[in-house]
Amino acid sequence: MTAPESSAATEPAVIEPAVVELGGIEPGSPELRVAAGPAGQGGDGSTASNLTIGVDVGGTKVLAGVVTPDGQVVATARRETPAADVGKTLELIVEVITELTKGHQVRAVGIGAAGWIDETRSRVHFAPNLAWRNEPLRDKVADQVGLPVVVENDANAAAWAEFRYGSARDAVDSMALFTVGTGIGGGLVLRGEVWRGAHGMAAEMGHARVVPDGRLCGCGRLGCLEQYASGSALVRAARERAQADPATARRLLELAGGQVEAINGPLVTQAAREGDPAARAAFAEVGRWLGSGMADVVQLLDVEIVVVGGGVVEAGELLLAPARAAFVDQLAARGSLPVAPVVAAQMGNLAGVVGAADLARR
């Protein structure tokens, strides 16, 4: 499961923080937002006993926020992550929590961590982009901040934020989140609860095998979905097309200074928006694989709604249109029976913070 990145969906309204220094985030930044509360909830939830802190820990940043029960982020603090230094990462997590508690009385802390979390939500078994190996993160943080702490997978936290406050807030029973970035992560809500599995490691959407004996994945398996439907796969597909038929990739190569190896995700998106055939074909290919993967999850679990987040979804319909088309095609046998809608995520960069904070409240 991987950390979700920002989406192109409409941003929630910006609010001004109070009392606490923002740790490098300016008022009005896209990383300081308010999420719309779920239907039927009222008030700003700002009483001291209801406030919680969510901390999103990824390979590049530690981002924390004070969150109300209706999903409003009233203050944030951010630090850069020293990914290779376990002790320093712990120190910075404690530092941002301490900074925020100076201005707000909170009842608990939720930490969304990019890695495999055990079923007790206390220990990080393994983190691919951090140095955590069998790390008792919950107890170490709780000992230093003096508050109840839970640890959650970051994609689970993001899924919960979308279910409670974002694109899936009208769903009653279930949803699936696909986060499409460098790799593919995922989160599931079933029967109104985060589904973690027997060992805390469910919803590895990106590591479902879609091509027997296919491309080697970083997880060690062959043919995983993220090798065909991720941001990395998008760049690979665009480079292959530019190399094989430069005439179809004129604009893309122009943006890349004529160097195939300089092609990256943002350039593929820009070129596709400008009509470059190779870039558009790369999006169509990735979208088809993504739609097929989403259809498999719906066939297994029959969720109410599928939400697509992560950095690649900033491309909007360039990705979502072919993904929806493949998704519907793969489920054609359902005929007139209901099929889950596929929508873009709404919670953006604060999804992990809001979701972790709300899970700490439960």
N, C-alpha and C positions, 0 to 999 in steps of 0.2 A: 504494500500500500504506500502510496507516495503523497507527498504534500501537494494539496491543491494550490493553483495559482490564480491570478486575477482573471475575471471573465469580462466579456463585453456587454453584459447586461446592464440595465439602468442602475446607477449607483444610488444607494440610500442617501438621505439628506445628511449634510454635514452638521455636526454640532460642535460647540466650543467646549474644551475640557476646563476643569476647574482645579485649582490648588496645585496639582501635580505637574512637574516639569515633564515634557513629552519625550525626552530621550531621543531627540533628533527628528521627531515628526512634527511638522508645523501644523497649526490650526488651518483647516481647509484642505489638508492633504487627502488623497484618495484612501489613505490607510486610517483615516479617522472618520467613521461613519456611524449612522444609526440604521439598524435593520427594522423593518416594519414588524410590529408584534403580530402574533398569531391571532386568528379570528377569535373574538370572545374575551380577549384579555384587555384589561383597562389599566390606567395609571402608568406612571413611569417606573414603578418598582424601585425607587431610589432610597427606600429606608435602609438603614445600615445593616439590618439583619438579613436583607435580601440580596445585597451586593456580593458578587463573587469575582474572582480573577481568573481569566483564561490566559494560558501561555502557549504560544505556538513555537515549537523548537524545530527548526529545519537545518539544512546543511549550510545556510548562509546567514540566517538571522534568528535571534530570539525576540519575539514580539509578544508583549503582554498587554492586557486591557482589563479595566474594571467594567463589568457588564451587569446591567439590570435584568430583572426577570422577563422584560419584554424585548430583550435583545439590543438595548441601547448600549453603546460603548461610550463611557463618559470620560475616560482618560486612558492614555496609552504610554508605554515605555518600550524602547527598542535598543538592542545591542547587536553587534556583529558576532556571529558564532565562530569560536575557535574550534572547528570541527574535530581536529585531531587531539584535542586536550580535554579529557574527561573532567578533570578537576576544575579547569577554568570555565567550562560550559556550566557546570553546577554552580559555580560562583556567580556567573552572570544571570542564571535563572533566579537565584536567591536575590540578587541585586535588583532586578526589575520588580519582583514581588514586593520587596522592602520599600522601594521607591513609591510604588502605588499605594501601599498601606499607610504611608505617612499622611496621605490626604483623604483616605477613605477607609472606613471600618468595614471589613469584609468577613464573610463567614467561612469561606472555603476557597481552595485553589484547584483548578483543573489544568493539567498539562497535556497538550497534544504533541506527541512525539513521532517523528518520521521513523518508524521501525516496527518490529514485532513485539507486541506487548502481551504479557501473560494474562491468564483469565481472571486473576485477582486485581488487575489494573494497578499493579504496584511496581513491576519489574520490566525493564526493556531487555528482551532476550538478545536482540540484534538490531542494529541500525546501519543501513548501507552507506549513509553519507555522514555518519558521526562515529565516534570511537567507542560508543556504548556496546559492551558485551556482557550480558547477564548483569545488568546494572540495577541495583535496588533504588531506583530514582525516587519513588514516592517517599520512602522512609528518610532518605537523605535530605530531601527538600523540607519535609514536615518537621524534622528535627531542628532545622535552622530558622524556619519562619513561624513556627508555633501555631499552625493552622492545619485543619484536615486537608489532605491532598489526594487526588486521584490522577492516575496516568492513563491516557487514552491514545490509541493510534490517531494520528493527525487526520487521516482521511475519514475515519469514523466520526471524529469531531466535526469535520466539515459537512458530512452527510447529515448529522444531527442538526446543525445550524440551518441547512437548507430545508429540512423537514419541519423545523419549528418556526422559522422566520423567513425563509427564502422561497425559491421556486416551487417547493413541494409543500408549502404551509397549508394548503387546502386539502392535502391528502389526509386520510383518516387512518389507514392501515399500514401502508408500506411505500417504499421508494428505493431506487438504486441510484447511486452516484458513480459516474465514471469521471476521474480526473485525468485529463489528457495533457501531459507536459512532456518532459524528457522521456519519461516512461508512462505507464498507465497505472493509476491507483483506483481504489474503489471503496465504497462504504454501502452498507445495507441497513435499512430500517424495516423490520418485520413485526407485525402486530403492535405497532406503536413504540417499539423499543429498538435500540441499536443491536444488531445481530453480530456478535463477536465470535461465535463458534465455540466448540468444546474447549479449545486451548487458547482462545483469544486472537486467533489469526485468520478469521474468515474474510471473505470479500476481496481476495487477491485477483481481481478481474484481469489485470494485465498478464497474469501468468497462467491463464487457461490456454491449453494448447489448441491452436487453430490450424496448424500445418504440420502433419507428422513428418519428422526428420527435416524440419524447416531450419530457419536461421537460429544460430546459437544465441541464447538469451543470457543476460548477466546472472540469472538465477541458476544457471547450469543446465536448464532444459532446452530442448529444441522446439522451435515453432510457436513460441508464446505470442499472445495477441499484441503485446507492446512492441514486438519486433516489426509489426505491420501497421499499427494504428496509432502510434505515438508521435510526438514532435520529432524525435530522432528518425522515425520511419519516414516522416514527411520530407525531411531534409535529404535523406538517402534517396528517396524516389525522385526528387527534383534534380539532384546532382546526376543521377543515372540518366535521366532524360536529356539534361543539358549536354552531357558527355556524348550520348548516342546520336542526338539530332539537334545540334546547336541552332538550327534555323527555327525550331519551335520554341526556343528559349532566349530569343534575342534580348528582350527587356530584362529578364532575370540575370543573364550574363552581364548586361550593361550595368545593372545595380551592383553586381559582384565584382566589377572591375575586370571582367573577362576571365576571372579565375573560378573554375568550377569548385575548387576546395573552399572558396570564400563564401559560398552560398550557405545561408543560415535561415532559421525559421522566419524571423521578421522580413527578410528579403523575399522569401517565397510568398509570404502573405501580401506584401506590397505589390509584387509582380502579378500575382493572381488578381488582385483588385484592379490592376491596370490592364487586365486581359491577356496576359502572357499564357500561351497554350500549354507549355510544359508545367508551369506552376499550377495552373488549374487542373491539369491531369493528375498531378501529384496529390492535390487535395481530394480529387474524386476517388483515387485509389485508397487513400487513408480512410476517407469517409465510408467507403464500402466495407472495409474490414471492421471499422468501428461499429457500423450498423449491424453487421453479422454477429459481432460479440454481444451487443446489447440484446439482440433477438434471443440468443442462447440463454441469457440471464432471465429474460421474461418467460421463455418456455419453461425454465426450471421453477421459477418463483412467482410468476404472475403478479408482479408488483403493479401498484397503481400508476406510477409515473417514473420516468427515467430522466435524470438530471445530468447534464454534461458540463463539467467545470475544467479548470486548469488553464494554463497559458494559451494553448492552441485554440481554445474556444473563442479567444479574442478575434479570430478570423470570422466569426459569425456564421452566416449561411454558406460560406465557402466550404466549411466543414460540415455543418449541421444538415444542409440540404441533401448531399449524397448519403450521409449517415442515416437520415430518416428514410430515404428512398430504399436503401438496402435493408433497413430494419423492417419496413412494411412488406417488402418483397419476401423476406425470409419467413414472415408470419402470414403469408397469403393463405395458407391452409385454414386459418381461423375464419376466413370468410367474413361474415357480418358480425362476428363476435367482437367484444371490446378488446382494444389494443392500447397499451399504455402510451400516452403522449411522450415525446422526446423534447425537452426544453433546455435552454441554457441556464447555468447557475446564476444566482443573483447576489450572493453574499461577498464575492470578491476576496480581497486579501485578508479580511478579518473573519472569514468563515471558521478557521481553526480556533481562533481566540473565542469567538462567541459560542461555538459548539462546546469547547472544553469547559468554559465557564458555566454553561447551563447544565452540563452533565455533572459538574461538581456540586451543583445545587440539589441533585436528586439522591 
